[in-house]
Amino acid sequence: MSRLSATLCAAIAALALVAVPVSAQAQPIDSGMAAPAARDTLTVATVDAQLSASEDGSLAVSLESGDNPQAKALAAAVQEARPDVLVLTGMDVDPAGDSVAALRENYLAEGQGQAGGITYPYVFAPETNAGAVSGSDLDGDGTIGGAGDSFGYGDFEGQNSMVVLSRHPIDTSSARTFTSLLWASVPGNSLGRAGYTELAAGSIPLESTSLWDLPVDVNGTTVHVIATSATHAEGQAGSSEPRHNDQLRFLSEYVGGSRALSGVDDDQGRNGAMTAGERFVVAGDLGADAGQNNAGSAAVRSLTQAASVTSVVPTWGAGVPTADDFWGEGLRRMLVASSQATRTGDLFGRYDYVLPSKTVDAVASGLAQASPDGAQSTRLAWITVSF
């Protein structure tokens, strides 16, 4: 028998050893072990919505018709990914909630493509520092007033703010927000590097938008969604990088349960960091690219490499080419940080991340186009975790 024939015979024999008759496959095998319990899952997504107008109230008006191109593209991406929790940054939010209601009813709930509409019964959208008047010349231009003198860059309150939509109940009584937390009160802060006057420095909050810890009830299990929209490290003011870095360091210490925050109070009067070992997903705009060496990159890398956080290789998703077809180095640097965290960004420093805790398992993650023109800054980043 030739060597080739012998090899072939051996392979066939090996296959015969593992082949199971069809009749046998239908018979249950009692191993004496209980089947593993079904696990719950939660999909969290975030994107810079790029839904902002130049005047207060204008966005709500523009969303009334249901024909806003950016809102339609955003809704299509959301309907494809179908996240359970959606963190939107870069959206004008008015006190009456008209813009958020219009987005939910006229776009998200209405099918934009092959996927059907999606309903989010739970909304979290309190006031933030976006566009909030400071009363000081924060940008150093010699005058008081305008977007640069707001606690969070904006021409009016709520411009380019943040909102969280959820299909699961949000425990608002246990939610923690850090909108009013003063920068000066954060241990080890870099406020002195920002160049503000002593009077102005004493009134500036740490967060330019806010940081929210939202306990979400998933069939009786709590998963904390940590929503944030950080200062862009390469912003117009010289204070941008120190403030950005302190925001990211505070976030890292908070989700890590750091004792250094034991004397820090949230807006509800509760002090300290999150309890170590909680399940969480950080979602939002982190203001810099961990995969580059620009301003703020080191701060983002520090968060993605924190002991409590897991970085996940994206598996992409609907509306985007497969990784094998589209995984060039140039695009990888724009779309996925070298730390392998799922995020999307553009060339101007808007970077959206979803980062799960080590106390949950990542099932899948990816990106979905969320703009009509394919701009890199509007790709929705999502992750599904199980627990």
C-alpha positions as CSV (number, residue, x, y, z in Angstrom):
1,M,0.0,0.0,0.0
2,S,1.4,3.4,-0.9
3,R,2.1,6.1,1.8
4,L,-0.8,8.2,0.3
5,S,-3.3,5.3,0.4
6,A,-2.3,4.5,4.0
7,T,-2.7,8.1,5.1
8,L,-6.1,8.2,3.4
9,C,-7.3,5.0,5.0
10,A,-6.2,6.2,8.4
11,A,-8.1,9.5,8.0
12,I,-11.2,7.6,7.0
13,A,-10.8,5.3,10.0
14,A,-10.5,8.3,12.3
15,L,-13.7,9.8,10.9
16,A,-15.5,6.6,11.5
17,L,-14.5,6.7,15.1
18,V,-16.3,10.0,15.7
19,A,-19.3,9.5,13.4
20,V,-22.6,9.1,15.2
21,P,-25.7,7.5,13.6
22,V,-28.6,9.8,13.0
23,S,-30.8,7.7,15.3
24,A,-28.3,8.0,18.1
25,Q,-28.0,11.8,17.8
26,A,-31.7,12.1,18.8
27,Q,-31.1,10.3,22.1
28,P,-30.4,12.5,25.2
29,I,-27.3,11.7,27.1
30,D,-27.6,11.7,30.9
31,S,-24.3,12.9,32.2
32,G,-25.5,13.3,35.7
33,M,-24.7,17.1,35.5
34,A,-27.3,19.9,35.4
35,A,-27.4,22.0,32.2
36,P,-25.8,25.4,32.6
37,A,-28.2,28.1,33.6
38,A,-29.3,30.5,30.9
39,R,-27.4,33.8,31.2
40,D,-28.8,37.3,30.7
41,T,-27.3,39.7,28.2
42,L,-27.2,43.5,27.8
43,T,-26.2,45.4,24.7
44,V,-24.9,48.9,25.3
45,A,-24.2,51.4,22.5
46,T,-22.9,55.0,22.3
47,V,-22.4,57.5,19.5
48,D,-21.8,61.2,19.0
49,A,-25.3,61.9,17.7
50,Q,-24.2,65.1,15.9
51,L,-27.7,66.5,16.5
52,S,-27.1,70.1,17.5
53,A,-28.4,73.4,16.2
54,S,-27.1,77.0,16.5
55,E,-30.1,78.2,18.5
56,D,-31.9,77.0,21.6
57,G,-35.0,74.9,20.7
58,S,-34.2,74.7,17.0
59,L,-33.2,71.0,17.1
60,A,-36.7,70.0,18.4
61,V,-38.3,71.9,15.6
62,S,-36.1,70.3,13.0
63,L,-36.9,66.8,14.3
64,E,-40.7,67.3,14.1
65,S,-41.1,66.3,10.4
66,G,-39.3,63.0,10.7
67,D,-37.1,63.9,7.7
68,N,-33.9,65.0,9.4
69,P,-31.2,63.2,7.5
70,Q,-28.8,62.8,10.4
71,A,-31.5,61.6,12.8
72,K,-32.7,59.1,10.2
73,A,-29.2,57.7,9.7
74,L,-28.7,57.5,13.5
75,A,-32.0,55.7,14.0
76,A,-31.1,53.2,11.2
77,A,-27.8,52.4,13.0
78,V,-29.6,52.0,16.3
79,Q,-32.3,49.7,14.8
80,E,-29.6,47.5,13.2
81,A,-27.6,47.1,16.4
82,R,-30.7,47.2,18.6
83,P,-29.0,48.1,21.9
84,D,-30.8,47.7,25.2
85,V,-29.2,50.9,26.4
86,L,-28.2,53.9,24.2
87,V,-25.9,56.7,25.4
88,L,-26.1,59.7,23.0
89,T,-23.6,62.5,23.3
90,G,-23.5,65.6,21.1
91,M,-27.2,66.2,21.2
92,D,-29.1,69.4,22.2
93,V,-31.3,68.6,25.2
94,D,-34.0,71.1,26.2
95,P,-35.6,71.3,29.7
96,A,-39.0,70.1,28.4
97,G,-37.4,67.1,26.7
98,D,-38.9,68.0,23.3
99,S,-35.8,67.1,21.2
100,V,-35.4,63.7,22.9
101,A,-39.1,63.0,22.6
102,A,-39.0,63.8,18.9
103,L,-36.0,61.6,18.3
104,R,-37.7,58.7,20.1
105,E,-41.1,59.0,18.5
106,N,-40.3,60.2,14.9
107,Y,-37.1,58.3,14.2
108,L,-36.2,55.5,16.6
109,A,-39.7,54.1,16.8
110,E,-40.2,54.4,13.1
111,G,-38.4,51.8,10.9
112,Q,-35.7,53.5,8.8
113,G,-34.7,50.5,6.7
114,Q,-35.0,46.7,6.8
115,A,-35.0,46.7,10.6
116,G,-38.1,47.7,12.4
117,G,-38.5,50.6,14.9
118,I,-37.2,50.3,18.4
119,T,-38.9,51.7,21.6
120,Y,-37.1,53.1,24.6
121,P,-39.5,53.6,27.5
122,Y,-36.9,54.8,30.0
123,V,-35.1,58.1,29.6
124,F,-32.4,59.8,31.7
125,A,-31.7,63.4,30.7
126,P,-31.1,65.8,33.6
127,E,-29.4,69.1,33.2
128,T,-25.7,69.0,32.5
129,N,-22.8,71.5,32.4
130,A,-23.1,71.8,28.6
131,G,-23.6,75.5,27.8
132,A,-24.1,76.4,31.4
133,V,-23.2,80.0,32.1
134,S,-20.1,80.4,34.3
135,G,-20.1,84.2,34.8
136,S,-16.3,84.2,34.3
137,D,-13.9,84.8,31.4
138,L,-12.9,81.1,31.2
139,D,-11.5,81.3,27.7
140,G,-9.4,84.4,28.4
141,D,-10.6,86.5,25.5
142,G,-11.2,89.6,27.7
143,T,-15.0,89.3,27.7
144,I,-17.5,87.4,29.7
145,G,-20.1,85.4,27.7
146,G,-20.2,83.1,24.8
147,A,-19.6,79.4,24.3
148,G,-16.0,79.4,25.6
149,D,-17.1,80.9,28.9
150,S,-19.6,78.1,29.7
151,F,-18.7,75.4,32.1
152,G,-19.1,73.0,29.1
153,Y,-18.5,74.6,25.7
154,G,-21.9,75.7,24.3
155,D,-23.8,78.8,23.2
156,F,-26.9,77.8,25.3
157,E,-27.7,75.5,28.1
158,G,-28.1,71.9,26.9
159,Q,-26.2,72.4,23.6
160,N,-24.2,69.2,22.7
161,S,-25.4,67.6,25.9
162,M,-26.1,63.9,26.8
163,V,-29.0,61.5,27.1
164,V,-29.5,57.8,28.0
165,L,-32.3,55.8,26.6
166,S,-33.1,52.3,27.9
167,R,-35.3,49.3,27.2
168,H,-34.8,48.2,30.8
169,P,-35.8,50.1,34.0
170,I,-33.3,52.6,35.3
171,D,-33.1,52.8,39.1
172,T,-33.2,56.6,39.3
173,S,-33.4,56.5,43.1
174,S,-30.0,54.9,43.2
175,A,-28.5,56.8,40.2
176,R,-25.4,58.9,40.9
177,T,-24.5,62.1,39.0
178,F,-21.4,64.2,39.2
179,T,-22.5,67.4,37.4
180,S,-21.8,69.8,40.3
181,L,-18.6,68.1,41.5
182,L,-16.0,70.9,41.7
183,W,-12.7,70.3,39.9
184,A,-10.9,71.8,42.9
185,S,-12.4,69.2,45.2
186,V,-11.0,66.2,43.3
187,P,-7.9,64.7,45.1
188,G,-4.7,65.2,43.1
189,N,-6.3,67.5,40.6
190,S,-4.4,69.4,37.9
191,L,-6.4,72.6,38.1
192,G,-3.3,74.6,38.8
193,R,-2.0,73.9,35.3
194,A,-5.1,75.3,33.7
195,G,-4.2,79.0,34.2
196,Y,-7.5,80.2,35.6
197,T,-7.8,83.0,38.1
198,E,-8.3,81.9,41.7
199,L,-11.9,83.2,41.7
200,A,-12.8,81.3,38.5
201,A,-11.0,78.2,39.5
202,G,-13.1,77.8,42.7
203,S,-16.3,77.5,40.7
204,I,-15.4,75.2,37.8
205,P,-16.9,71.7,37.9
206,L,-14.8,68.8,36.9
207,E,-17.2,67.6,34.2
208,S,-17.8,69.7,31.1
209,T,-21.0,67.7,30.5
210,S,-21.4,65.2,33.3
211,L,-20.7,61.7,34.6
212,W,-23.6,59.4,35.4
213,D,-23.7,56.1,37.2
214,L,-27.1,54.5,36.2
215,P,-28.1,51.2,37.7
216,V,-30.1,49.3,35.1
217,D,-32.3,46.4,36.1
218,V,-31.9,43.5,33.7
219,N,-34.3,40.8,34.9
220,G,-33.4,41.4,38.5
221,T,-29.7,41.8,38.0
222,T,-28.1,45.3,38.2
223,V,-25.6,46.4,35.6
224,H,-24.3,50.0,36.0
225,V,-24.1,52.0,32.8
226,I,-21.5,54.7,33.3
227,A,-22.3,57.5,30.9
228,T,-19.9,60.3,30.1
229,S,-19.0,63.0,27.6
230,A,-15.5,64.2,28.4
231,T,-13.7,67.4,27.5
232,H,-11.8,67.1,24.3
233,A,-8.2,67.1,25.2
234,E,-7.2,69.1,22.0
235,G,-9.9,71.7,22.6
236,Q,-9.6,75.4,22.0
237,A,-8.7,76.4,25.5
238,G,-5.4,75.7,27.1
239,S,-7.2,74.2,30.0
240,S,-8.7,71.4,27.9
241,E,-6.0,68.7,28.4
242,P,-5.6,69.1,32.2
243,R,-9.4,68.9,32.7
244,H,-9.8,66.0,30.3
245,N,-7.0,64.0,32.0
246,D,-8.5,64.6,35.4
247,Q,-12.0,63.6,34.2
248,L,-10.6,60.3,32.9
249,R,-8.5,59.7,36.0
250,F,-11.6,60.3,38.2
251,L,-13.6,57.9,36.0
252,S,-11.0,55.2,36.3
253,E,-10.8,55.6,40.1
254,Y,-14.5,55.7,40.4
255,V,-15.2,52.4,38.6
256,G,-12.2,50.8,40.3
257,G,-13.6,51.5,43.8
258,S,-10.6,53.7,44.8
259,R,-10.5,54.8,48.4
260,A,-8.9,58.0,47.3
261,L,-12.5,59.2,46.5
262,S,-13.9,58.5,49.9
263,G,-14.3,62.2,50.6
264,V,-15.8,63.0,47.3
265,D,-19.6,63.6,47.1
266,D,-21.9,63.1,44.2
267,D,-24.9,65.4,43.4
268,Q,-27.1,63.3,45.6
269,G,-24.8,63.7,48.7
270,R,-23.4,60.2,48.6
271,N,-19.7,59.9,48.9
272,G,-17.0,57.6,47.6
273,A,-16.4,55.5,44.5
274,M,-18.5,52.7,43.1
275,T,-18.3,49.5,45.2
276,A,-15.6,47.3,43.9
277,G,-16.8,44.2,41.9
278,E,-20.0,45.7,40.5
279,R,-21.0,44.9,36.9
280,F,-20.7,48.0,34.7
281,V,-20.2,49.2,31.2
282,V,-18.6,52.6,30.5
283,A,-20.1,54.3,27.5
284,G,-19.6,57.7,25.9
285,D,-17.2,60.2,24.3
286,L,-13.8,59.9,26.1
287,G,-12.4,63.0,24.2
288,A,-9.2,61.4,22.8
289,D,-7.7,58.5,20.9
290,A,-6.0,55.8,23.0
291,G,-4.3,54.5,19.8
292,Q,-2.4,57.6,19.1
293,N,0.1,59.9,20.9
294,N,-2.0,63.0,20.9
295,A,-3.1,65.1,23.9
296,G,-5.2,63.0,26.2
297,S,-4.2,59.7,24.6
298,A,-2.3,58.5,27.7
299,A,-5.3,59.2,29.9
300,V,-7.6,57.1,27.7
301,R,-5.1,54.3,27.6
302,S,-4.9,54.4,31.4
303,L,-8.6,53.9,31.6
304,T,-8.7,51.1,29.0
305,Q,-5.9,49.3,30.8
306,A,-7.3,49.8,34.3
307,A,-7.6,46.6,36.5
308,S,-11.4,46.8,36.6
309,V,-11.9,47.3,32.8
310,T,-11.8,44.8,29.9
311,S,-10.8,45.9,26.4
312,V,-12.6,44.0,23.7
313,V,-11.8,43.3,20.0
314,P,-14.8,44.5,18.0
315,T,-16.6,41.9,15.9
316,W,-18.2,44.7,13.9
317,G,-21.9,44.5,13.0
318,A,-24.6,45.5,10.6
319,G,-23.9,48.3,8.2
320,V,-20.1,47.9,8.2
321,P,-17.8,45.8,6.1
322,T,-16.3,42.7,7.8
323,A,-13.1,43.0,9.8
324,D,-11.2,40.9,7.3
325,D,-12.2,43.2,4.4
326,F,-11.7,46.5,6.2
327,W,-9.0,46.0,8.8
328,G,-6.3,48.2,7.4
329,E,-3.8,49.9,9.7
330,G,-5.0,53.4,8.8
331,L,-8.7,52.7,9.4
332,R,-7.9,50.7,12.5
333,R,-6.2,53.7,14.0
334,M,-9.3,55.8,13.3
335,L,-11.9,53.2,14.3
336,V,-10.4,50.9,16.9
337,A,-7.9,51.8,19.5
338,S,-4.7,49.9,19.7
339,S,-5.7,48.8,23.2
340,Q,-8.5,46.8,21.3
341,A,-11.3,48.7,23.0
342,T,-14.4,49.2,20.8
343,R,-14.7,52.8,19.8
344,T,-15.3,55.1,16.9
345,G,-13.6,58.4,16.1
346,D,-12.8,60.9,13.5
347,L,-9.7,63.0,12.7
348,F,-10.8,65.7,15.0
349,G,-10.7,63.9,18.4
350,R,-14.3,62.7,18.9
351,Y,-13.9,59.2,20.2
352,D,-16.7,57.0,21.5
353,Y,-16.0,53.9,23.6
354,V,-17.8,51.1,25.3
355,L,-15.7,49.4,28.0
356,P,-17.1,46.5,30.1
357,S,-16.0,45.6,33.6
358,K,-14.2,42.3,34.2
359,T,-17.2,41.1,36.2
360,V,-19.2,40.5,32.9
361,D,-18.3,38.5,29.8
362,A,-18.1,40.2,26.4
363,V,-20.2,38.3,23.8
364,A,-19.9,40.6,20.8
365,S,-19.1,44.1,19.8
366,G,-18.9,46.3,16.8
367,L,-19.6,49.4,14.9
368,A,-22.6,50.6,12.7
369,Q,-22.6,53.6,10.4
370,A,-24.8,56.4,11.9
371,S,-24.5,59.2,9.4
372,P,-25.8,59.8,5.9
373,D,-22.4,60.7,4.5
374,G,-20.4,58.0,6.2
375,A,-18.4,60.4,8.4
376,Q,-16.2,58.4,10.8
377,S,-17.3,60.5,13.8
378,T,-20.8,59.1,13.5
379,R,-20.3,55.3,13.8
380,L,-22.3,53.8,16.6
381,A,-20.1,51.6,18.9
382,W,-21.8,48.7,20.7
383,I,-21.1,45.8,23.0
384,T,-23.1,42.9,24.2
385,V,-22.2,41.5,27.6
386,S,-23.5,38.4,29.5
387,F,-23.7,37.7,33.2
